[in-house]
Amino acid sequence: MPRMAQAEGLRLPFEGEDKINTAIMESFPYEGAEQRIKYETDEFSAVCPYSGLPDYAKLVIEYIPQDKIVELKSLKYYIVSYRNVGIYQESATNRLFQDINALLAPKWLKVTTVYNTRGGIDATCSCETRGE
C-alpha cells in the first residue's frame, strides 16, 4: 500500500483581507513637473488561500502623480500587512492597484506583481489605468 506524505491535504491558517491595512498609507502634496515615479521591492508576500503556503513576488508600482505622492515608510507598512493574508495572486494585484489609486488619484498608475515560480508556472499580474 503506498504511503501518503504527511503534508498531503495539510492547510495552513491565514488571515482575511480585512487585515490589509489601507489606513496606514499616507501621502504628501506634489507640485513639481510631471514625472513618472517607480517603486520596486522583492519583498511582497501574501498567502495562497488554497494551500495556506506563502506566495512571494516582486512588486512594481509606477505612477504619474496628479497632486500627491505616497510616503514610502507608510507604503512599506501597507505592503507588509499582506504577509499573512489569504488572497489569490490576481486579487492581490487588483487590491494593491485599487488601494493606491484611491489614495493618490494619479494621472496614471500601473501595479505589477511578478510571482516566484510555482508548480513550474510563472505568473505576472498587472493592473493599469487607461491614458498613458
Secondary structure, DSSP 8 states (H G I E B T S, - for coil): -----TTTT-----B-GGG--GGG--EEE--SS---EEEEEEEEEEE-TTT--EEEEEEEEEEE-SSEEE-HHHHHHHHHTTTTBB--HHHHHHHHHHHHHHHH--SEEEEEEEEEEETTEEEEEEEE-S--
